[in-house]
Amino acid sequence: MAEAGAAKSYHTRKYQIYFAGVLLDALWLFILLFGGISLQIRRWSFDVHDHFYLGNLIYLFILLGSFTLIHLPLKFYSGYWLEHRYKLSNQNIRQWLTDQFKAGALSGLVSIVLLSLMYGLLRAAPQSWWMYAGAIWITFSFLLARVLPTVIIPLFYKYIPIDNQGLKDRIRRLFDECRVPLKEVYAIDFSWKTRKANAFVCGMGKSRRVVLADTLIENYSDAEIEVVVAHELGHYKHHDLIKLFAANSIFILGGLFVVDRILKGLNSYFGFSGLDDIAGLPLVILVFVALGVIMTPLSNWFSCRIERGADRFSLETTNDSASFISLMTKLGEQNLSEMEPARWAEIFFYDHPPLKKRIAFAEAFQANNT
């Protein structure tokens, strides 16, 4: 009961932080737009350098820097203080700040490149820019997925060998039975950052791999880990990464089309000099924030369907409902997960079915197959 209370308290605070962040973004974006601050930042930027791309670059540094500063207290509270308060983090403040710097630098670089390209297209092709920008964004997302296992993950975690030969042989047999080629199963050093356990599939094509946290390998039986790997294998067999990539591509294209309509409708209202005026970026961000909030329940519903399919594949392949149930129970305790969140929280925050539903699904599967 104490753990259930701690999980509820932990996630309640996480929800509060999320909504505080959304409100903070919306407030700052409204101030930038309706207070004329964005126009002023653009004037300052182009006073420094009047070249289109260099002036835009200065503006982007200022704008993105402002978001970093206003979100830093929430990030510290959520990512450091709260994780230590509930004894989930193993990082000291220096390690946490280093991770934040790397993540911020990477996301900032990506944002600056993509936004610079987008405003270049707004200038060169004002009628069809959103289609070209969508194509670039989708291509970049595909390339990022390809390099995620080999370039991005090593920036934050170290790949380590799996010493349990029996576990490796068990996983190889699983892949052989499913007729899926396997180069290697990887482990990463989760334990130096967190006490949580996890496993995931990442990458596309030849870069696709199954990755296990060392906290999972150390605290779970071989049978429980096989259930996890079978779940990830289910994603591969069902082509789930492709489905998610396609859904994300539709969202990007749809979002850019909506941005195009809104920019053209409100351009003169806010005093922008044209569609390619970088001062309109807060309006673009505000539209995507609103669309993200609106689309989150649909996105989570779609993701939960995919996860349920992977759970079914795992149960059918391993025929080990008992290990599946014990795995979910232990993960809930170790990760301080809510077993049965409120319905509104499930709809808005859960891209996997809650653990109680996953356990019930496994129990029903077991009852129907005995």
Secondary structure, DSSP 8 states (H G I E B T S, - for coil): -HHHHHHHHHHHHHHHHHHHHHHHHHHHHHHHHHTSHHHHHHHHHHHH--SHHHHHHHHHHHHHHHHHHHHHHHHIIIIIIHHHHTT-B---HHHHHHHHHHHHHHHHHHHHHHHHHHHHHHHH-TTTHHHHHHHHHHHHHHHHHHHIIIIIHHHH--EE----HHHHHHHHHHHHHTT---S--EEE-GGGTBS---EEEE-SGGG-EEEEEHHHHHHS-HHHHHHHHHHHHHHHHTTHHHHHHHHHHHHHHHHHHHHHHHHHHHTTTTT-SSTT-GGGHHHHHHHHHHHHHHHHHHHHHHHHHHHHHHHHHHHHHH--HHHHHHHHHHHHHHTT--SS--HHHHHHH-SS--HHHHHHHHHHHHHHT-
